[in-house]
């Protein structure tokens, strides 16, 4: 009888340990799936010389499913032109975006930016700031660079066309995406 109790206890212990390991494994798998949904990336543009231009736009996105990614980021633009005295401007703000992958290489893109844009008034010979809203729609071509990293080039159109927008239509951009 003791052998039966011992055998039952041993089977129960092995079964419980196996269930515990499956649960840990399943939890790790779910955690990895959640981590794999986060994407870090953004735009970076640098040009130095007579005209200096810097664009830094880091972004953080979350893949809702295999096709849809939603996210947010910040924008900073700096422009200086040495051909004109005092021609130096900084723009900054925030953005939200949605990317929809039609196929793995082609994304439909929407992006809303709210910027504080620096302008120059010839009337009072001074710089001033003005709020500018930008709503881009367009498409992007995405290319896998290796592992979980991608490069993209996008062609976007600002449908609001604010006269103070620092962007021209259409806007050609690009950047990198890293899946965490």
Wavefront OBJ file of the C-alpha trace (Angstrom):
o trace
v 0.000 0.000 0.000
v 2.888 2.373 0.820
v 4.310 1.693 -2.621
v 0.981 2.736 -4.181
v 0.971 6.016 -2.182
v 4.597 6.651 -3.109
v 3.939 5.932 -6.811
v 0.835 8.185 -6.792
v 2.733 10.999 -5.038
v 5.623 10.675 -7.500
v 3.292 10.774 -10.516
v 1.471 13.786 -9.037
v 4.785 15.610 -8.430
v 6.014 14.926 -11.974
v 2.648 15.966 -13.428
v 2.581 19.183 -11.374
v 6.153 20.032 -12.346
v 5.371 19.408 -16.022
v 2.292 21.645 -15.846
v 4.352 24.341 -14.135
v 6.994 24.174 -16.842
v 4.376 24.414 -19.575
v 2.878 27.447 -17.919
v 6.299 29.112 -17.580
v 7.053 28.295 -21.203
v 3.692 29.623 -22.320
v 4.207 32.779 -20.238
v 7.662 33.323 -21.766
v 6.191 32.807 -25.246
v 3.439 35.347 -24.553
v 5.984 37.787 -23.109
v 8.185 37.401 -26.204
v 5.166 37.950 -28.448
v 4.389 41.159 -26.561
v 8.002 42.322 -26.768
v 8.139 41.507 -30.499
v 5.210 43.856 -31.031
v 7.171 46.965 -29.960
v 9.079 48.860 -32.629
v 11.617 51.622 -32.181
v 12.758 53.763 -35.084
v 12.306 57.046 -36.820
v 13.727 59.502 -39.291
v 17.204 60.966 -39.322
v 18.425 63.491 -41.883
v 21.707 65.389 -41.715
v 23.157 67.918 -44.138
v 26.091 70.181 -43.309
v 27.713 72.995 -45.253
v 26.432 76.356 -46.435
v 22.973 75.043 -45.654
v 22.733 72.906 -42.517
v 19.668 70.739 -41.997
v 19.017 68.301 -39.139
v 15.858 66.237 -38.718
v 15.489 63.931 -35.712
v 12.178 62.133 -35.350
v 12.372 59.125 -33.006
v 9.245 56.963 -32.814
v 7.853 54.120 -30.755
v 5.224 51.876 -32.307
v 3.124 48.918 -31.251
v 2.028 46.267 -33.761
v -1.661 45.664 -33.100
v -1.575 42.711 -35.512
v 0.537 41.579 -38.465
v -0.697 44.469 -40.614
v -1.421 47.455 -38.338
v 1.104 49.452 -36.294
v 0.161 52.489 -34.171
v 2.602 54.782 -32.434
v 3.866 58.168 -31.358
v 7.067 60.175 -31.432
v 8.734 63.550 -31.295
v 9.988 65.815 -34.077
v 12.928 68.214 -34.133
v 14.065 70.146 -37.227
v 16.939 72.611 -37.441
v 17.741 74.716 -40.509
v 20.551 77.224 -40.965
v 21.542 78.961 -44.199
v 24.863 80.849 -44.094
v 24.022 82.731 -47.296
v 21.585 84.861 -45.283
v 22.538 86.499 -41.989
v 20.426 85.266 -39.093
v 18.673 82.572 -41.136
v 18.444 79.911 -38.438
v 15.255 78.138 -37.369
v 14.236 75.299 -35.023
v 10.925 73.459 -35.131
v 9.720 70.872 -32.639
v 6.622 68.970 -31.621
v 4.953 65.591 -31.434
v 3.454 63.072 -33.799
v 1.159 60.074 -33.915
v 1.076 57.572 -36.750
v -0.620 54.496 -38.193
v 1.019 52.149 -40.693
v -0.926 49.432 -42.506
v 1.066 46.734 -44.327
v -0.739 45.908 -47.560
v 2.032 43.407 -48.243
v 5.196 43.034 -46.117
v 7.117 45.504 -48.323
v 4.379 48.122 -48.883
v 2.786 50.196 -46.114
v -0.002 52.736 -46.246
v 0.952 55.594 -43.921
v -0.947 58.257 -42.005
v 0.814 60.646 -39.688
v -0.358 63.662 -37.719
v 2.189 66.190 -36.461
v 1.613 69.169 -34.197
v 4.633 71.475 -34.400
v 5.842 74.742 -32.973
v 7.397 76.362 -36.042
v 9.792 79.304 -35.939
v 9.233 82.000 -38.579
v 10.648 85.402 -39.464
v 8.500 88.527 -39.804
v 9.823 91.150 -42.192
v 7.200 93.552 -40.841
v 8.768 93.864 -37.374
v 12.130 92.280 -38.260
v 11.800 89.546 -35.604
v 11.363 85.820 -35.223
v 8.142 84.365 -33.848
v 6.625 80.919 -33.225
v 3.408 79.624 -34.670
v 1.569 76.308 -34.200
v 1.301 74.174 -37.329
v -0.735 71.015 -37.842
v 0.341 68.541 -40.493
v -1.589 65.477 -41.654
v 0.395 63.228 -43.959
v -1.091 60.408 -46.025
v 0.917 58.236 -48.361
v 2.845 55.036 -48.790
v 6.205 53.592 -47.786
v 8.404 50.869 -49.190
v 9.927 48.738 -46.428
v 13.013 46.567 -46.871
v 14.301 44.080 -44.304
v 17.929 44.855 -43.473
v 18.552 41.807 -41.328
v 17.024 40.121 -38.334
v 14.385 42.426 -36.933
v 15.535 45.667 -38.576
v 14.017 47.448 -41.539
v 14.730 50.500 -43.648
v 11.961 52.443 -45.334
v 11.439 55.217 -47.836
v 8.133 57.061 -47.859
v 6.265 59.400 -50.159
v 3.776 61.493 -48.166
v 1.353 64.304 -48.926
v 0.267 66.909 -46.365
v -3.474 67.246 -46.947
v -3.753 70.296 -44.642
v -1.145 72.318 -46.610
v -0.619 74.935 -43.884
v 1.326 77.871 -45.335
v 3.686 77.741 -42.317
v 4.469 74.038 -42.733
v 8.206 73.308 -42.846
v 7.513 70.539 -45.397
v 6.884 70.748 -49.110
v 4.369 68.572 -50.958
v 4.989 65.802 -51.696
v 7.404 64.930 -48.890
v 10.002 62.232 -49.502
v 11.330 60.712 -46.274
v 12.965 57.626 -44.910
v 14.241 55.970 -41.790
v 14.823 52.811 -39.804
v 12.655 50.474 -37.712
v 13.924 48.014 -35.107
v 11.596 45.409 -33.599
v 12.376 45.041 -29.908
l 1 2 3 4 5 6 7 8 9 10 11 12 13 14 15 16 17 18 19 20 21 22 23 24 25 26 27 28 29 30 31 32 33 34 35 36 37 38 39 40 41 42 43 44 45 46 47 48 49 50 51 52 53 54 55 56 57 58 59 60 61 62 63 64 65 66 67 68 69 70 71 72 73 74 75 76 77 78 79 80 81 82 83 84 85 86 87 88 89 90 91 92 93 94 95 96 97 98 99 100 101 102 103 104 105 106 107 108 109 110 111 112 113 114 115 116 117 118 119 120 121 122 123 124 125 126 127 128 129 130 131 132 133 134 135 136 137 138 139 140 141 142 143 144 145 146 147 148 149 150 151 152 153 154 155 156 157 158 159 160 161 162 163 164 165 166 167 168 169 170 171 172 173 174 175 176 177 178 179 180
